[in-house]
Amino acid sequence: MFCPSRFEGNFAGGRNEIAASELRDSLFAGDFNMSRSVLAVSAALLAAALPTHVNAQTRTHNFSGLCAFYPAHGNGLTAAHRTLPFGTHVRVTDPKTRRSVVVVINDRGPFGKRRVLDLSPSAARALGMISRGVIYVQAEVL
């Protein structure tokens, strides 16, 4: 059977108000100074680590490997990569002919073994790789 007087102490004053006042008193007594110092140390460590993280993101990322083209997708200077974010610009260079093209990542792939990029037909024509099919390339994230 439900007895309202039994639960009144938990919701309307009683223990909750005492616990809140004890917490408030302990925060402003001495524990608050310790919390503030921990916060200050954390902020200093974060500030010291931030420039390193920003520099790591702005560094260029180079990779190389086999590259193919996929004739079924669009005709822009685009490419597919497994992990690079969409919209990333990449300079792809054929070391044999020294031709290069800047492509934009707009798809996921390639799914063939040891391949690092799949190029659109326009990008493959710019590199002169249509007749060769799969070539070794060097790529630089711009």
NUVEX-387716 format. One record per residue: residue in three letters; residue number from 1; chain; z, y, x of N, C-alpha, C, CB in turn. Coordinates in steps of 0.2 Angstrom, whole numbers, always signed. Glycine has a CB too. Layout:
BEGIN
Ala:NUM:A:Z:Y:X:Z:Y:X:Z:Y:X:Z:Y:X
...
//
This chain:
BEGIN
Met:1:A:+0:-6:+4:+0:+0:+0:+0:+6:+4:+6:+0:-5
Phe:2:A:-4:+11:+3:-4:+18:+6:+2:+22:+5:-11:+21:+5
Cys:3:A:+5:+25:+10:+10:+29:+10:+9:+35:+14:+17:+26:+13
Pro:4:A:+7:+41:+10:+5:+47:+14:+10:+50:+18:+3:+52:+9
Ser:5:A:+17:+49:+17:+22:+52:+21:+22:+48:+28:+29:+52:+18
Arg:6:A:+20:+42:+28:+20:+38:+34:+15:+41:+39:+18:+31:+33
Phe:7:A:+10:+44:+37:+4:+47:+42:+5:+54:+43:-2:+45:+39
Glu:8:A:+9:+58:+39:+9:+65:+40:+11:+68:+47:+14:+68:+35
Gly:9:A:+15:+64:+50:+17:+67:+56:+12:+66:+62:+23:+62:+59
Asn:10:A:+7:+62:+61:+2:+61:+66:-4:+67:+65:-2:+54:+65
Phe:11:A:-5:+69:+59:-10:+74:+58:-8:+81:+56:-14:+71:+52
Ala:12:A:-2:+82:+54:+0:+89:+52:+6:+91:+56:+1:+89:+45
Gly:13:A:+5:+92:+62:+10:+94:+67:+13:+88:+70:+15:+98:+63
Gly:14:A:+20:+88:+71:+23:+82:+74:+21:+81:+81:+22:+76:+70
Arg:15:A:+19:+75:+83:+18:+73:+89:+12:+76:+93:+17:+65:+89
Asn:16:A:+7:+77:+89:+1:+80:+92:+2:+87:+95:-5:+81:+87
Glu:17:A:+6:+91:+91:+8:+98:+93:+12:+98:+100:+11:+102:+88
Ile:18:A:+17:+93:+100:+21:+92:+106:+17:+90:+112:+27:+87:+105
Ala:19:A:+12:+85:+111:+8:+83:+116:+4:+89:+119:+4:+77:+114
Ala:20:A:+1:+93:+115:-4:+98:+117:+0:+103:+120:-7:+101:+110
Ser:21:A:+6:+105:+118:+10:+110:+122:+13:+107:+129:+17:+112:+118
Glu:22:A:+14:+101:+129:+16:+98:+136:+10:+98:+140:+18:+91:+135
Leu:23:A:+4:+97:+138:-2:+97:+142:-3:+104:+144:-8:+95:+138
Arg:24:A:-3:+109:+140:-4:+116:+141:+1:+118:+147:-3:+121:+135
Asp:25:A:+8:+117:+146:+13:+118:+151:+11:+115:+158:+20:+116:+148
Ser:26:A:+9:+109:+158:+8:+106:+164:+2:+109:+168:+7:+98:+163
Leu:27:A:-3:+111:+164:-9:+114:+167:-7:+121:+170:-14:+115:+162
Phe:28:A:-3:+125:+167:-2:+131:+169:+4:+131:+174:+0:+136:+164
Ala:29:A:+8:+126:+175:+13:+125:+180:+11:+125:+187:+18:+120:+178
Gly:30:A:+9:+118:+189:+7:+117:+196:+1:+113:+196:+13:+114:+200
Asp:31:A:+0:+109:+191:-6:+105:+191:-13:+109:+191:-6:+100:+185
Phe:32:A:-12:+115:+188:-18:+119:+187:-21:+121:+194:-17:+125:+183
Asn:33:A:-16:+123:+199:-18:+125:+205:-21:+120:+209:-12:+127:+209
Met:34:A:-19:+113:+208:-22:+108:+211:-29:+107:+209:-18:+101:+211
Ser:35:A:-30:+108:+202:-37:+107:+199:-41:+112:+201:-36:+107:+191
Arg:36:A:-39:+118:+202:-43:+124:+204:-45:+123:+211:-39:+130:+204
Ser:37:A:-41:+120:+216:-43:+119:+223:-48:+113:+223:-37:+117:+227
Val:38:A:-47:+108:+219:-52:+103:+219:-59:+105:+216:-50:+97:+214
Leu:39:A:-59:+110:+212:-65:+113:+209:-68:+117:+215:-64:+117:+203
Ala:40:A:-64:+121:+218:-67:+125:+224:-70:+121:+229:-61:+129:+227
Val:41:A:-67:+115:+231:-70:+111:+236:-76:+108:+234:-64:+105:+238
Ser:42:A:-76:+106:+228:-82:+103:+225:-88:+108:+225:-81:+100:+218
Ala:43:A:-87:+114:+223:-92:+119:+223:-95:+120:+230:-89:+125:+220
Ala:44:A:-90:+120:+235:-92:+121:+242:-97:+116:+244:-86:+122:+246
Leu:45:A:-95:+109:+243:-99:+104:+245:-106:+104:+241:-95:+97:+243
Leu:46:A:-106:+106:+235:-112:+106:+232:-117:+111:+235:-111:+107:+224
Ala:47:A:-114:+117:+236:-118:+123:+239:-120:+121:+246:-113:+129:+240
Ala:48:A:-117:+117:+250:-119:+114:+256:-124:+109:+256:-113:+112:+260
Ala:49:A:-124:+105:+251:-129:+100:+250:-136:+102:+247:-126:+94:+246
Leu:50:A:-136:+108:+243:-141:+110:+239:-147:+112:+244:-140:+116:+235
Pro:51:A:-147:+116:+249:-153:+117:+253:-156:+111:+256:-151:+122:+259
Thr:52:A:-152:+106:+258:-155:+100:+260:-159:+96:+255:-150:+95:+263
His:53:A:-157:+96:+249:-161:+93:+243:-167:+97:+242:-156:+93:+237
Val:54:A:-167:+104:+242:-173:+108:+240:-178:+107:+246:-171:+115:+240
Asn:55:A:-176:+106:+252:-181:+105:+257:-184:+98:+257:-177:+106:+264
Ala:56:A:-180:+93:+255:-183:+87:+254:-188:+87:+249:-177:+82:+253
Gln:57:A:-187:+91:+243:-193:+91:+238:-199:+94:+240:-190:+93:+232
Thr:58:A:-198:+99:+244:-204:+104:+246:-208:+101:+252:-202:+111:+248
Arg:59:A:-205:+96:+256:-209:+93:+261:-215:+89:+259:-204:+88:+265
Thr:60:A:-220:+89:+263:-226:+85:+260:-225:+78:+261:-232:+88:+265
His:61:A:-228:+74:+257:-228:+67:+257:-235:+64:+258:-225:+65:+250
Asn:62:A:-235:+61:+263:-242:+58:+265:-241:+50:+264:-243:+59:+273
Phe:63:A:-247:+47:+262:-247:+40:+262:-254:+38:+263:-244:+37:+255
Ser:64:A:-255:+31:+264:-262:+29:+265:-262:+22:+263:-264:+29:+273
Gly:65:A:-268:+19:+262:-270:+13:+259:-276:+12:+256:-264:+11:+254
Leu:66:A:-277:+7:+252:-284:+5:+249:-284:+9:+243:-284:-2:+248
Cys:67:A:-290:+11:+241:-292:+15:+236:-298:+13:+232:-293:+23:+238
Ala:68:A:-298:+13:+226:-304:+11:+222:-305:+16:+217:-303:+4:+218
Phe:69:A:-311:+15:+213:-312:+20:+207:-313:+16:+201:-318:+24:+209
Tyr:70:A:-311:+19:+195:-312:+16:+189:-317:+20:+185:-305:+16:+186
Pro:71:A:-322:+17:+183:-328:+20:+180:-327:+21:+172:-334:+16:+180
Ala:72:A:-322:+18:+170:-320:+19:+162:-317:+25:+160:-316:+13:+160
His:73:A:-314:+29:+165:-310:+35:+163:-314:+41:+164:-303:+35:+166
Gly:74:A:-311:+47:+162:-315:+53:+162:-318:+55:+169:-310:+58:+161
Asn:75:A:-322:+61:+169:-326:+63:+174:-323:+68:+178:-332:+65:+172
Gly:76:A:-317:+71:+177:-314:+76:+181:-312:+73:+188:-308:+79:+178
Leu:77:A:-310:+78:+192:-307:+76:+199:-300:+73:+198:-307:+81:+204
Thr:78:A:-299:+67:+195:-292:+64:+193:-291:+58:+197:-292:+64:+186
Ala:79:A:-285:+56:+197:-283:+49:+200:-277:+46:+196:-282:+50:+207
Ala:80:A:-276:+40:+198:-271:+36:+195:-266:+34:+201:-273:+30:+191
His:81:A:-260:+35:+200:-255:+33:+205:-249:+30:+201:-252:+39:+209
Arg:82:A:-245:+25:+205:-240:+22:+201:-234:+26:+200:-238:+16:+205
Thr:83:A:-232:+31:+204:-226:+34:+204:-226:+42:+204:-221:+32:+209
Leu:84:A:-231:+45:+206:-231:+52:+207:-232:+55:+200:-238:+54:+211
Pro:85:A:-228:+61:+199:-228:+64:+192:-235:+66:+190:-223:+70:+192
Phe:86:A:-236:+66:+184:-243:+69:+181:-243:+76:+183:-243:+67:+174
Gly:87:A:-250:+78:+185:-251:+85:+187:-250:+86:+194:-246:+89:+183
Thr:88:A:-248:+81:+198:-247:+82:+205:-254:+82:+208:-243:+76:+208
His:89:A:-255:+87:+213:-262:+88:+217:-261:+84:+223:-263:+95:+218
Val:90:A:-266:+80:+224:-266:+76:+230:-273:+77:+234:-265:+68:+229
Arg:91:A:-273:+78:+241:-279:+78:+245:-280:+71:+247:-278:+83:+250
Val:92:A:-286:+68:+245:-288:+61:+247:-293:+62:+252:-290:+57:+241
Thr:93:A:-292:+59:+258:-297:+59:+264:-299:+52:+266:-294:+63:+270
Asp:94:A:-306:+52:+267:-309:+46:+269:-309:+47:+277:-316:+44:+266
Pro:95:A:-305:+43:+281:-305:+44:+288:-311:+42:+292:-299:+40:+291
Lys:96:A:-315:+38:+289:-322:+36:+292:-327:+41:+291:-325:+30:+288
Thr:97:A:-327:+45:+286:-333:+50:+285:-330:+57:+286:-336:+49:+278
Arg:98:A:-323:+58:+286:-319:+64:+286:-321:+68:+279:-322:+68:+292
Arg:99:A:-323:+65:+274:-324:+69:+268:-317:+69:+264:-329:+65:+263
Ser:100:A:-316:+74:+261:-310:+74:+257:-311:+78:+250:-304:+78:+261
Val:101:A:-306:+76:+245:-307:+79:+239:-299:+80:+236:-311:+74:+234
Val:102:A:-298:+85:+232:-292:+86:+229:-292:+84:+222:-290:+94:+230
Val:103:A:-288:+79:+220:-287:+76:+214:-281:+78:+210:-289:+69:+214
Val:104:A:-281:+77:+204:-274:+78:+200:-272:+71:+197:-275:+83:+194
Ile:105:A:-266:+69:+198:-264:+63:+195:-263:+64:+188:-257:+61:+198
Asn:106:A:-267:+60:+184:-266:+60:+176:-266:+53:+173:-272:+64:+174
Asp:107:A:-265:+48:+177:-264:+41:+175:-260:+37:+179:-272:+38:+174
Arg:108:A:-258:+31:+176:-254:+26:+180:-258:+21:+183:-248:+23:+176
Gly:109:A:-257:+18:+188:-261:+13:+192:-261:+14:+199:-268:+12:+189
Pro:110:A:-264:+11:+203:-268:+5:+202:-264:-1:+201:-273:+4:+207
Phe:111:A:-267:-6:+198:-263:-12:+197:-265:-18:+202:-263:-14:+190
Gly:112:A:-270:-16:+206:-272:-21:+211:-268:-21:+217:-280:-19:+213
Lys:113:A:-267:-27:+220:-263:-27:+226:-265:-23:+232:-263:-35:+228
Arg:114:A:-260:-20:+235:-261:-16:+241:-265:-9:+240:-264:-20:+246
Arg:115:A:-267:-8:+234:-270:-2:+232:-265:+4:+231:-275:-3:+226
Val:116:A:-267:+10:+233:-262:+16:+232:-265:+21:+227:-261:+19:+239
Leu:117:A:-272:+21:+226:-275:+26:+221:-281:+23:+218:-277:+32:+225
Asp:118:A:-282:+25:+212:-288:+24:+208:-291:+31:+207:-287:+20:+202
Leu:119:A:-297:+32:+209:-300:+38:+208:-305:+38:+202:-304:+40:+214
Ser:120:A:-306:+44:+199:-311:+45:+194:-318:+44:+197:-310:+51:+190
Pro:121:A:-323:+43:+193:-330:+43:+196:-332:+49:+200:-335:+41:+191
Ser:122:A:-330:+55:+197:-332:+61:+201:-329:+62:+208:-330:+67:+196
Ala:123:A:-323:+60:+208:-319:+60:+214:-322:+55:+219:-311:+59:+213
Ala:124:A:-324:+49:+217:-327:+44:+221:-333:+46:+224:-327:+37:+217
Arg:125:A:-337:+50:+220:-344:+52:+222:-343:+57:+227:-348:+55:+216
Ala:126:A:-338:+62:+226:-336:+67:+231:-334:+64:+238:-331:+71:+229
Leu:127:A:-331:+58:+238:-329:+55:+244:-335:+50:+247:-323:+50:+243
Gly:128:A:-340:+49:+243:-345:+45:+245:-343:+37:+245:-348:+47:+252
Met:129:A:-339:+35:+240:-337:+28:+240:-340:+24:+235:-330:+28:+240
Ile:130:A:-344:+27:+231:-347:+23:+225:-350:+16:+228:-352:+27:+221
Ser:131:A:-354:+16:+233:-358:+10:+235:-353:+6:+239:-363:+12:+240
Arg:132:A:-347:+8:+242:-343:+4:+245:-337:+1:+241:-339:+8:+251
Gly:133:A:-336:+4:+235:-331:+1:+231:-324:+2:+232:-332:-7:+230
Val:134:A:-321:-1:+237:-314:-1:+239:-314:+2:+246:-310:-7:+239
Ile:135:A:-311:+8:+248:-310:+10:+254:-303:+12:+256:-315:+17:+255
Tyr:136:A:-302:+13:+263:-296:+15:+265:-296:+22:+265:-295:+12:+273
Val:137:A:-290:+25:+263:-290:+33:+262:-283:+35:+265:-290:+35:+255
Gln:138:A:-283:+41:+267:-276:+45:+268:-275:+50:+263:-276:+48:+276
Ala:139:A:-269:+50:+260:-268:+55:+255:-262:+59:+257:-266:+51:+248
Glu:140:A:-262:+66:+255:-257:+71:+256:-255:+74:+249:-259:+76:+261
Val:141:A:-249:+74:+247:-247:+77:+241:-246:+85:+243:-240:+74:+239
Leu:142:A:-250:+89:+239:-250:+96:+240:-244:+99:+236:-257:+99:+238
//
